[in-house]
Amino acid sequence: MEPLTLLFLLMAVLFGSYIQTVTGFAMGMIIIATVGGLGLLQLSVLAILVSLLTSVNSLLSLRGNWSLIDVRFLFFLALGQFPAIVFGIGLLNFLESNEVWILKVILGSFLVLGGLLSFINPRPLKRISGRLTVFLAGILGGTLGGLFSASGPVLGLFAYSQPMPLAQIRATLLASFLFTTTARTAVVSFQGSIKPEILMLFFLALPIVLLGTFLGKRILPPVSESTTRRFAFSIILMIGFWTVLETIL
């Protein structure tokens, strides 16, 4: 990897881990958008790297907050996520080997949709969603997690619409990402897809994740969480539009 590309990747990791620690989601999508959307690294490789890094960030961010997790909500999310993760990984491998342009259009559309969703401040529902609804949300989030290791926008919007305390939403989301990324890593490891070069990138980026997580816990942004999230996703939205237009034109 070129030194400039590596530097750009590490900067994306720092920004993503900081934003995820502050808001509860977005790390995977920020890295996928800035590095994958710009074509700096193969998507299947990047998704594995993002899974490993997001697992670390989620684990560290949950420290001291495990008791806040809504276990029932998380269980039905995970129930839908796991089979969808396997499907998403298979779809990614197929498209990357056979129809790269379709994969790029899907990626760009995903980034645009995710960017737009971030501008929505959902009104809390009157009661927590039922088991089937949570299960279906898990399927959608798991598919995106399998494809891009980035299910934050969909699951984030769904979780923030639940009538729960914000701290509980954030902890449950982080636990959901921890499950998704750990499950995804287990599947690709079983497939033999984790190569030494990916592990090298992981160990290079790991201190940056630790730094971003530390900063996110100690130094809050000078603007509101909502404004921070919208700023991050404005960048993602622009990259998404650029990815789609570059592919189809």
Backbone as CSV, one residue per row, in Angstrom:
resi,resn,N_x,N_y,N_z,CA_x,CA_y,CA_z,C_x,C_y,C_z
1,MET,0.839,-1.196,0.000,0.000,0.000,0.000,0.876,1.249,0.000
2,GLU,0.485,2.223,-0.808,1.230,3.478,-0.879,1.151,4.216,0.462
3,PRO,2.236,4.884,0.861,2.231,5.594,2.152,1.092,6.606,2.278
4,LEU,0.783,7.322,1.178,-0.290,8.313,1.225,-1.651,7.647,1.436
5,THR,-1.849,6.488,0.796,-3.093,5.740,0.972,-3.223,5.246,2.400
6,LEU,-2.119,4.740,2.961,-2.117,4.266,4.345,-2.437,5.416,5.305
7,LEU,-1.841,6.577,5.061,-2.100,7.741,5.914,-3.575,8.134,5.849
8,PHE,-4.139,8.107,4.650,-5.549,8.447,4.479,-6.438,7.445,5.216
9,LEU,-6.079,6.167,5.127,-6.830,5.120,5.825,-6.793,5.352,7.336
10,LEU,-5.624,5.635,7.873,-5.489,5.838,9.316,-6.251,7.081,9.784
11,MET,-6.282,8.122,8.953,-7.047,9.324,9.293,-8.546,9.006,9.326
12,ALA,-8.991,8.189,8.364,-10.406,7.786,8.330,-10.749,6.951,9.557
13,VAL,-9.831,6.085,9.974,-10.036,5.255,11.164,-10.137,6.128,12.418
14,LEU,-9.275,7.123,12.521,-9.296,8.020,13.680,-10.620,8.782,13.747
15,PHE,-11.024,9.351,12.628,-12.261,10.111,12.585,-13.463,9.213,12.867
16,GLY,-13.482,8.038,12.234,-14.604,7.111,12.400,-14.741,6.599,13.820
17,SER,-13.618,6.235,14.445,-13.677,5.707,15.817,-14.095,6.794,16.805
18,TYR,-13.686,8.035,16.539,-14.093,9.153,17.395,-15.601,9.391,17.283
19,ILE,-16.107,9.448,16.047,-17.524,9.709,15.822,-18.378,8.585,16.402
20,GLN,-17.943,7.328,16.236,-18.732,6.221,16.759,-18.780,6.235,18.282
21,THR,-17.692,6.621,18.913,-17.680,6.686,20.369,-18.627,7.772,20.872
22,VAL,-18.704,8.873,20.136,-19.556,9.993,20.532,-21.033,9.706,20.259
23,THR,-21.333,9.145,19.080,-22.729,9.011,18.656,-23.289,7.595,18.789
24,GLY,-22.426,6.586,18.893,-22.895,5.207,19.002,-22.862,4.453,17.691
25,PHE,-22.622,5.122,16.579,-22.494,4.427,15.298,-21.768,5.321,14.299
26,ALA,-21.451,4.754,13.131,-20.895,5.487,11.979,-19.466,5.121,11.612
27,MET,-18.724,4.433,12.475,-17.327,4.157,12.175,-17.163,3.379,10.870
28,GLY,-17.895,2.270,10.753,-17.766,1.440,9.559,-18.097,2.194,8.301
29,MET,-19.177,2.961,8.333,-19.613,3.662,7.131,-18.641,4.772,6.740
30,ILE,-18.078,5.444,7.716,-17.105,6.504,7.419,-15.875,5.923,6.720
31,ILE,-15.363,4.805,7.231,-14.175,4.188,6.627,-14.503,3.616,5.249
32,ILE,-15.650,2.933,5.141,-16.044,2.368,3.850,-16.229,3.468,2.816
33,ALA,-16.835,4.585,3.230,-17.086,5.686,2.299,-15.794,6.337,1.837
34,THR,-14.953,6.722,2.784,-13.761,7.489,2.430,-12.680,6.652,1.764
35,VAL,-12.562,5.397,2.159,-11.511,4.536,1.588,-12.057,3.662,0.459
36,GLY,-13.202,3.015,0.704,-13.793,2.158,-0.321,-14.464,2.938,-1.423
37,GLY,-15.208,3.986,-1.059,-15.896,4.792,-2.059,-14.937,5.474,-3.011
38,LEU,-13.757,5.812,-2.525,-12.741,6.447,-3.371,-11.855,5.418,-4.068
39,GLY,-12.148,4.137,-3.860,-11.429,3.074,-4.566,-9.995,2.889,-4.139
40,LEU,-9.670,3.204,-2.898,-8.286,3.107,-2.429,-7.915,1.707,-1.953
41,LEU,-8.929,0.877,-1.668,-8.672,-0.475,-1.174,-9.827,-1.369,-1.601
42,GLN,-9.524,-2.612,-1.922,-10.537,-3.569,-2.339,-11.600,-3.712,-1.249
43,LEU,-12.872,-3.692,-1.653,-13.965,-3.668,-0.687,-13.983,-4.886,0.234
44,SER,-13.743,-6.074,-0.296,-13.763,-7.272,0.546,-12.667,-7.218,1.601
45,VAL,-11.522,-6.683,1.249,-10.418,-6.522,2.205,-10.770,-5.449,3.230
46,LEU,-11.294,-4.337,2.746,-11.644,-3.227,3.634,-12.730,-3.630,4.625
47,ALA,-13.708,-4.417,4.175,-14.795,-4.837,5.058,-14.274,-5.707,6.208
48,ILE,-13.305,-6.555,5.907,-12.707,-7.380,6.968,-11.976,-6.500,7.972
49,LEU,-11.214,-5.549,7.458,-10.468,-4.639,8.327,-11.423,-3.827,9.204
50,VAL,-12.492,-3.325,8.596,-13.473,-2.540,9.343,-14.125,-3.383,10.432
51,SER,-14.427,-4.640,10.132,-15.024,-5.530,11.134,-14.107,-5.680,12.346
52,LEU,-12.833,-5.913,12.088,-11.882,-6.090,13.186,-11.764,-4.820,14.030
53,LEU,-11.676,-3.674,13.354,-11.512,-2.409,14.065,-12.780,-2.012,14.816
54,THR,-13.937,-2.233,14.197,-15.195,-1.876,14.845,-15.428,-2.730,16.087
55,SER,-15.004,-3.997,16.029,-15.126,-4.864,17.210,-14.361,-4.272,18.389
56,VAL,-13.154,-3.804,18.119,-12.331,-3.214,19.182,-12.984,-1.952,19.721
57,ASN,-13.420,-1.069,18.801,-14.046,0.189,19.215,-15.310,-0.064,20.036
58,SER,-16.147,-0.993,19.580,-17.400,-1.285,20.286,-17.130,-1.851,21.673
59,LEU,-16.147,-2.751,21.745,-15.799,-3.376,23.025,-15.312,-2.329,24.025
60,LEU,-14.452,-1.426,23.555,-13.924,-0.389,24.434,-15.006,0.616,24.828
61,SER,-15.863,0.969,23.877,-16.915,1.949,24.148,-17.951,1.404,25.126
62,LEU,-18.120,0.075,25.149,-19.092,-0.544,26.055,-18.556,-0.712,27.475
63,ARG,-17.282,-0.459,27.653,-16.690,-0.632,28.981,-17.444,0.212,30.016
64,GLY,-17.952,-0.453,31.024,-18.707,0.231,32.070,-20.166,0.467,31.721
65,ASN,-20.592,0.044,30.530,-21.967,0.298,30.090,-22.734,-0.976,29.747
66,TRP,-22.174,-2.141,30.093,-22.816,-3.392,29.719,-24.216,-3.519,30.317
67,SER,-24.405,-2.990,31.500,-25.699,-3.130,32.170,-26.801,-2.322,31.486
68,LEU,-26.410,-1.389,30.607,-27.395,-0.549,29.922,-28.025,-1.237,28.707
69,ILE,-27.431,-2.342,28.259,-27.899,-3.020,27.040,-29.287,-3.609,27.257
70,ASP,-30.172,-3.375,26.290,-31.488,-4.021,26.303,-31.301,-5.414,25.692
71,VAL,-31.179,-6.414,26.537,-30.822,-7.765,26.100,-31.894,-8.356,25.181
72,ARG,-33.157,-8.153,25.497,-34.236,-8.700,24.674,-34.191,-8.097,23.266
73,PHE,-34.051,-6.790,23.182,-33.981,-6.095,21.898,-32.784,-6.594,21.091
74,LEU,-31.639,-6.709,21.760,-30.418,-7.170,21.105,-30.566,-8.609,20.601
75,PHE,-31.231,-9.459,21.376,-31.386,-10.865,20.998,-32.123,-11.006,19.665
76,PHE,-33.230,-10.305,19.508,-34.007,-10.442,18.281,-33.332,-9.748,17.093
77,LEU,-32.557,-8.706,17.366,-31.733,-8.118,16.308,-30.714,-9.139,15.811
78,ALA,-30.002,-9.750,16.743,-28.960,-10.717,16.400,-29.536,-11.928,15.686
79,LEU,-30.751,-12.313,16.059,-31.401,-13.456,15.441,-31.609,-13.232,13.938
80,GLY,-31.916,-12.002,13.582,-32.064,-11.682,12.172,-30.739,-11.387,11.486
81,GLN,-29.786,-10.897,12.260,-28.513,-10.476,11.674,-27.655,-11.624,11.148
82,PHE,-27.532,-12.696,11.918,-26.523,-13.694,11.569,-26.724,-14.314,10.187
83,PRO,-27.901,-14.870,9.849,-28.045,-15.449,8.500,-27.882,-14.393,7.405
84,ALA,-28.299,-13.153,7.714,-28.175,-12.081,6.720,-26.713,-11.697,6.502
85,ILE,-25.904,-11.800,7.551,-24.468,-11.515,7.415,-23.831,-12.495,6.427
86,VAL,-24.156,-13.767,6.579,-23.621,-14.789,5.671,-24.047,-14.497,4.231
87,PHE,-25.312,-14.121,4.043,-25.807,-13.776,2.710,-25.064,-12.567,2.150
88,GLY,-24.879,-11.536,2.985,-24.203,-10.326,2.532,-22.762,-10.579,2.114
89,ILE,-22.067,-11.410,2.858,-20.682,-11.754,2.506,-20.645,-12.484,1.163
90,GLY,-21.562,-13.439,0.979,-21.619,-14.176,-0.281,-21.920,-13.264,-1.452
91,LEU,-22.826,-12.309,-1.250,-23.173,-11.360,-2.314,-21.988,-10.461,-2.653
92,LEU,-21.271,-10.011,-1.643,-20.084,-9.178,-1.863,-19.039,-9.931,-2.679
93,ASN,-18.754,-11.164,-2.305,-17.743,-11.955,-3.014,-18.149,-12.213,-4.461
94,PHE,-19.434,-12.497,-4.674,-19.916,-12.758,-6.031,-19.802,-11.512,-6.906
95,LEU,-20.292,-10.380,-6.403,-20.279,-9.149,-7.201,-18.854,-8.654,-7.450
96,GLU,-17.996,-8.791,-6.466,-16.617,-8.324,-6.625,-15.869,-9.158,-7.670
97,SER,-16.265,-10.417,-7.803,-15.611,-11.307,-8.768,-16.231,-11.236,-10.159
98,ASN,-17.519,-10.844,-10.234,-18.227,-10.933,-11.511,-18.795,-9.607,-12.021
99,GLU,-19.319,-8.788,-11.129,-19.995,-7.559,-11.564,-19.586,-6.403,-10.652
100,VAL,-18.351,-5.926,-10.830,-17.831,-4.885,-9.948,-18.641,-3.599,-10.063
101,TRP,-19.106,-3.288,-11.270,-19.839,-2.029,-11.464,-21.161,-2.032,-10.680
102,ILE,-21.801,-3.198,-10.598,-23.034,-3.301,-9.810,-22.716,-3.080,-8.325
103,LEU,-21.617,-3.660,-7.881,-21.210,-3.488,-6.488,-20.958,-2.019,-6.181
104,LYS,-20.316,-1.305,-7.106,-20.031,0.117,-6.888,-21.311,0.943,-6.850
105,VAL,-22.272,0.598,-7.707,-23.556,1.303,-7.688,-24.287,1.050,-6.370
106,ILE,-24.256,-0.210,-5.908,-24.881,-0.541,-4.624,-24.195,0.220,-3.491
107,LEU,-22.865,0.257,-3.521,-22.120,0.974,-2.494,-22.478,2.456,-2.501
108,GLY,-22.454,3.072,-3.699,-22.778,4.490,-3.790,-24.194,4.783,-3.330
109,SER,-25.139,3.920,-3.730,-26.537,4.109,-3.327,-26.690,3.949,-1.818
110,PHE,-25.958,2.987,-1.263,-25.976,2.764,0.179,-25.449,3.997,0.923
111,LEU,-24.380,4.581,0.415,-23.805,5.766,1.050,-24.761,6.955,0.967
112,VAL,-25.409,7.115,-0.193,-26.370,8.217,-0.354,-27.546,8.034,0.600
113,LEU,-28.101,6.829,0.607,-29.251,6.552,1.478,-28.868,6.718,2.948
114,GLY,-27.698,6.188,3.302,-27.240,6.317,4.686,-27.028,7.762,5.079
115,GLY,-26.472,8.559,4.141,-26.278,9.983,4.410,-27.589,10.701,4.608
116,LEU,-28.579,10.374,3.781,-29.889,11.014,3.898,-30.591,10.617,5.190
117,LEU,-30.484,9.331,5.549,-31.132,8.854,6.770,-30.588,9.557,8.015
118,SER,-29.318,9.950,7.954,-28.706,10.570,9.129,-29.295,11.942,9.421
119,PHE,-29.940,12.543,8.423,-30.529,13.864,8.626,-31.928,13.772,9.232
120,ILE,-32.404,12.542,9.411,-33.724,12.339,9.988,-33.596,12.167,11.496
121,ASN,-34.309,12.953,12.233,-34.375,12.772,13.680,-35.695,12.074,13.998
122,PRO,-35.659,10.741,14.127,-36.915,10.002,14.297,-37.623,10.348,15.602
123,ARG,-38.943,10.463,15.504,-39.729,10.649,16.715,-39.838,9.305,17.445
124,PRO,-39.628,9.315,18.742,-39.727,8.049,19.476,-41.114,7.427,19.337
125,LEU,-41.140,6.125,19.146,-42.407,5.411,19.087,-43.065,5.404,20.465
126,LYS,-44.341,5.094,20.490,-45.051,5.059,21.767,-44.636,3.860,22.608
127,ARG,-44.233,2.784,21.912,-43.747,1.610,22.644,-42.649,0.932,21.827
128,ILE,-41.847,0.137,22.475,-40.740,-0.546,21.811,-41.270,-1.506,20.748
129,SER,-40.606,-1.555,19.616,-41.044,-2.397,18.501,-41.143,-3.860,18.919
130,GLY,-42.053,-4.567,18.266,-42.257,-5.981,18.559,-41.132,-6.852,18.052
131,ARG,-41.161,-8.100,18.444,-40.077,-9.030,18.114,-39.888,-9.192,16.609
132,LEU,-40.984,-9.302,15.858,-40.871,-9.496,14.413,-40.246,-8.291,13.740
133,THR,-40.640,-7.097,14.156,-40.083,-5.865,13.578,-38.583,-5.768,13.860
134,VAL,-38.206,-6.084,15.091,-36.778,-6.048,15.460,-36.004,-7.094,14.656
135,PHE,-36.602,-8.270,14.503,-35.980,-9.347,13.726,-35.757,-8.917,12.273
136,LEU,-36.759,-8.278,11.660,-36.642,-7.823,10.268,-35.588,-6.712,10.134
137,ALA,-35.541,-5.838,11.131,-34.495,-4.806,11.128,-33.119,-5.452,11.208
138,GLY,-33.023,-6.535,11.984,-31.761,-7.267,12.082,-31.354,-7.877,10.753
139,ILE,-32.334,-8.375,9.981,-32.025,-8.941,8.660,-31.451,-7.868,7.743
140,LEU,-32.089,-6.697,7.711,-31.601,-5.615,6.855,-30.218,-5.147,7.309
141,GLY,-30.060,-4.951,8.613,-28.770,-4.528,9.135,-27.694,-5.571,8.921
142,GLY,-28.053,-6.858,9.065,-27.083,-7.925,8.857,-26.634,-8.033,7.417
143,THR,-27.558,-7.812,6.476,-27.186,-7.840,5.055,-26.171,-6.752,4.745
144,LEU,-26.422,-5.552,5.248,-25.485,-4.442,5.038,-24.179,-4.696,5.782
145,GLY,-24.280,-5.318,6.952,-23.080,-5.661,7.696,-22.246,-6.690,6.967
146,GLY,-22.899,-7.655,6.318,-22.174,-8.646,5.536,-21.551,-8.049,4.293
147,LEU,-22.281,-7.160,3.641,-21.774,-6.530,2.414,-20.621,-5.576,2.701
148,PHE,-20.863,-4.632,3.613,-19.904,-3.533,3.796,-19.387,-3.394,5.222
149,SER,-19.824,-4.282,6.121,-19.477,-4.157,7.533,-19.869,-2.778,8.067
150,ALA,-21.039,-2.302,7.610,-21.502,-0.976,8.004,-23.024,-0.956,8.011
151,SER,-23.609,-1.309,9.142,-25.068,-1.327,9.249,-25.586,-0.161,10.088
152,GLY,-24.693,0.763,10.433,-25.018,1.857,11.343,-26.208,2.719,10.977
153,PRO,-26.296,3.239,9.742,-27.402,4.154,9.419,-28.777,3.530,9.599
154,VAL,-28.937,2.299,9.119,-30.241,1.629,9.213,-30.567,1.275,10.662
155,LEU,-29.652,0.595,11.319,-29.907,0.202,12.703,-29.920,1.408,13.638
156,GLY,-29.118,2.423,13.306,-29.108,3.633,14.119,-30.447,4.345,14.079
157,LEU,-31.001,4.512,12.876,-32.305,5.156,12.736,-33.389,4.348,13.456
158,PHE,-33.319,3.033,13.297,-34.312,2.158,13.935,-34.193,2.231,15.454
159,ALA,-32.975,2.163,15.955,-32.772,2.162,17.413,-33.166,3.499,18.032
160,TYR,-32.822,4.601,17.354,-33.127,5.913,17.920,-34.610,6.249,17.853
161,SER,-35.399,5.430,17.165,-36.850,5.634,17.161,-37.520,4.908,18.326
162,GLN,-36.746,4.130,19.077,-37.301,3.365,20.190,-37.423,4.250,21.441
163,PRO,-38.488,4.064,22.206,-38.669,4.870,23.428,-37.792,4.362,24.576
164,MET,-36.494,4.506,24.400,-35.525,4.105,25.422,-34.681,5.328,25.785
165,PRO,-34.049,5.313,26.948,-33.071,6.361,27.272,-31.924,6.330,26.255
166,LEU,-31.380,7.493,25.935,-30.330,7.576,24.917,-29.119,6.714,25.269
167,ALA,-28.764,6.671,26.528,-27.610,5.857,26.929,-27.867,4.383,26.660
168,GLN,-29.101,3.938,26.852,-29.448,2.540,26.594,-29.444,2.244,25.093
169,ILE,-29.934,3.189,24.299,-29.907,3.027,22.837,-28.475,2.895,22.353
170,ARG,-27.610,3.784,22.829,-26.214,3.774,22.389,-25.518,2.475,22.784
171,ALA,-25.738,2.018,24.000,-25.106,0.777,24.460,-25.626,-0.428,23.675
172,THR,-26.925,-0.461,23.412,-27.506,-1.582,22.664,-27.012,-1.590,21.225
173,LEU,-26.892,-0.413,20.630,-26.354,-0.315,19.270,-24.919,-0.817,19.214
174,LEU,-24.111,-0.379,20.159,-22.713,-0.809,20.183,-22.609,-2.324,20.358
175,ALA,-23.472,-2.880,21.199,-23.481,-4.333,21.391,-23.895,-5.040,20.105
176,SER,-24.830,-4.432,19.371,-25.265,-4.989,18.087,-24.120,-4.992,17.086
177,PHE,-23.364,-3.900,17.038,-22.220,-3.836,16.128,-21.139,-4.829,16.528
178,LEU,-20.962,-4.995,17.828,-19.975,-5.962,18.310,-20.353,-7.365,17.855
179,PHE,-21.638,-7.696,17.937,-22.096,-8.999,17.474,-21.891,-9.148,15.968
180,THR,-22.320,-8.128,15.212,-22.229,-8.189,13.752,-20.796,-8.375,13.284
181,THR,-19.904,-7.554,13.799,-18.518,-7.591,13.334,-17.804,-8.861,13.785
182,THR,-18.124,-9.327,14.991,-17.514,-10.575,15.468,-18.000,-11.752,14.626
183,ALA,-19.315,-11.785,14.349,-19.872,-12.856,13.526,-19.299,-12.806,12.111
184,ARG,-19.178,-11.605,11.575,-18.636,-11.464,10.214,-17.189,-11.935,10.155
185,THR,-16.414,-11.552,11.165,-15.012,-11.970,11.226,-14.901,-13.484,11.326
186,ALA,-15.789,-14.108,12.103,-15.768,-15.567,12.247,-16.062,-16.250,10.915
187,VAL,-17.027,-15.711,10.158,-17.394,-16.311,8.868,-16.250,-16.198,7.866
188,VAL,-15.675,-14.999,7.713,-14.598,-14.828,6.726,-13.337,-15.561,7.161
189,SER,-13.148,-15.711,8.474,-12.011,-16.493,8.966,-12.181,-17.955,8.582
190,PHE,-13.397,-18.468,8.721,-13.701,-19.842,8.322,-13.473,-20.033,6.825
191,GLN,-13.736,-18.997,6.041,-13.540,-19.053,4.591,-12.073,-18.896,4.197
192,GLY,-11.220,-18.556,5.145,-9.796,-18.373,4.859,-9.479,-17.042,4.203
193,SER,-10.316,-16.026,4.450,-10.155,-14.739,3.773,-9.293,-13.740,4.532
194,ILE,-8.935,-14.046,5.776,-8.120,-13.106,6.554,-6.644,-13.378,6.268
195,LYS,-6.083,-12.567,5.392,-4.701,-12.737,4.950,-3.735,-11.953,5.850
196,PRO,-2.435,-12.289,5.808,-1.451,-11.579,6.641,-1.430,-10.072,6.413
197,GLU,-1.639,-9.629,5.154,-1.614,-8.190,4.882,-2.771,-7.468,5.577
198,ILE,-3.918,-8.157,5.729,-5.045,-7.547,6.433,-4.718,-7.419,7.917
199,LEU,-4.105,-8.454,8.475,-3.712,-8.400,9.880,-2.677,-7.318,10.124
200,MET,-1.787,-7.121,9.148,-0.784,-6.062,9.286,-1.465,-4.689,9.336
201,LEU,-2.428,-4.468,8.450,-3.178,-3.212,8.453,-3.939,-3.035,9.768
202,PHE,-4.484,-4.139,10.269,-5.231,-4.080,11.529,-4.330,-3.629,12.674
203,PHE,-3.140,-4.227,12.777,-2.245,-3.875,13.876,-1.690,-2.458,13.730
204,LEU,-1.587,-1.980,12.486,-1.176,-0.591,12.283,-2.278,0.380,12.693
205,ALA,-3.539,-0.004,12.414,-4.666,0.881,12.692,-5.172,0.781,14.124
206,LEU,-4.833,-0.316,14.803,-5.353,-0.540,16.159,-5.041,0.609,17.125
207,PRO,-3.799,1.110,17.187,-3.542,2.237,18.098,-4.364,3.471,17.745
208,ILE,-4.688,3.630,16.469,-5.477,4.787,16.043,-6.914,4.655,16.548
209,VAL,-7.447,3.429,16.518,-8.791,3.183,17.071,-8.800,3.485,18.568
210,LEU,-7.769,3.041,19.255,-7.674,3.289,20.697,-7.631,4.791,20.980
211,LEU,-6.881,5.515,20.147,-6.781,6.970,20.313,-8.138,7.632,20.046
212,GLY,-8.800,7.237,18.948,-10.093,7.822,18.613,-11.140,7.547,19.683
213,THR,-11.122,6.324,20.225,-12.063,5.964,21.284,-11.787,6.768,22.553
214,PHE,-10.517,6.914,22.886,-10.121,7.700,24.062,-10.573,9.152,23.920
215,LEU,-10.324,9.728,22.741,-10.705,11.123,22.501,-12.222,11.292,22.541
216,GLY,-12.937,10.302,22.003,-14.391,10.380,21.998,-14.990,10.349,23.392
217,LYS,-14.307,9.662,24.312,-14.799,9.579,25.693,-14.387,10.789,26.522
218,ARG,-13.260,11.402,26.162,-12.723,12.485,26.987,-13.010,13.877,26.419
219,ILE,-13.072,13.998,25.097,-13.229,15.313,24.473,-14.477,15.297,23.591
220,LEU,-15.543,15.893,24.069,-16.765,15.963,23.281,-16.641,17.059,22.228
221,PRO,-17.267,16.897,21.062,-17.193,17.929,20.030,-17.843,19.219,20.510
222,PRO,-17.423,20.379,19.964,-17.963,21.670,20.424,-19.395,21.927,19.968
223,VAL,-19.952,21.025,19.191,-21.333,21.160,18.730,-22.134,19.963,19.243
224,SER,-23.454,19.970,19.014,-24.305,18.896,19.510,-24.008,17.587,18.800
225,GLU,-24.447,16.476,19.417,-24.261,15.152,18.812,-24.939,15.075,17.452
226,SER,-26.113,15.678,17.342,-26.847,15.674,16.076,-26.067,16.394,14.981
227,THR,-25.488,17.543,15.322,-24.703,18.306,14.339,-23.451,17.532,13.939
228,THR,-22.821,16.887,14.905,-21.632,16.079,14.615,-21.967,14.958,13.639
229,ARG,-23.088,14.278,13.896,-23.503,13.178,13.044,-23.813,13.674,11.639
230,ARG,-24.470,14.806,11.531,-24.837,15.343,10.221,-23.616,15.794,9.425
231,PHE,-22.628,16.330,10.121,-21.391,16.720,9.434,-20.707,15.505,8.826
232,ALA,-20.589,14.442,9.636,-19.935,13.219,9.152,-20.682,12.637,7.961
233,PHE,-22.001,12.623,8.032,-22.771,12.000,6.973,-22.942,12.892,5.754
234,SER,-22.693,14.188,5.887,-22.660,15.055,4.709,-21.499,14.654,3.804
235,ILE,-20.375,14.335,4.420,-19.210,13.868,3.660,-19.531,12.543,2.975
236,ILE,-20.153,11.638,3.723,-20.522,10.338,3.173,-21.498,10.498,2.011
237,LEU,-22.451,11.398,2.158,-23.456,11.643,1.120,-22.795,12.099,-0.176
238,MET,-21.854,13.020,-0.071,-21.163,13.524,-1.263,-20.354,12.423,-1.943
239,ILE,-19.670,11.601,-1.153,-18.890,10.500,-1.726,-19.819,9.497,-2.397
240,GLY,-20.986,9.261,-1.799,-21.950,8.340,-2.383,-22.434,8.806,-3.739
241,PHE,-22.792,10.080,-3.853,-23.217,10.636,-5.139,-22.103,10.514,-6.171
242,TRP,-20.880,10.811,-5.734,-19.738,10.756,-6.648,-19.497,9.322,-7.135
243,THR,-19.635,8.347,-6.240,-19.417,6.947,-6.594,-20.427,6.474,-7.626
244,VAL,-21.703,6.818,-7.425,-22.741,6.396,-8.366,-22.545,7.071,-9.717
245,LEU,-22.313,8.381,-9.727,-22.171,9.104,-10.986,-20.942,8.630,-11.762
246,GLU,-19.835,8.396,-11.038,-18.613,7.940,-11.708,-18.818,6.566,-12.366
247,THR,-19.643,5.735,-11.751,-19.855,4.373,-12.244,-20.774,4.327,-13.458
248,ILE,-21.850,5.121,-13.406,-22.860,5.025,-14.479,-22.591,5.957,-15.643
249,LEU,-21.747,6.965,-15.448,-21.493,7.908,-16.560,-20.286,7.480,-17.401
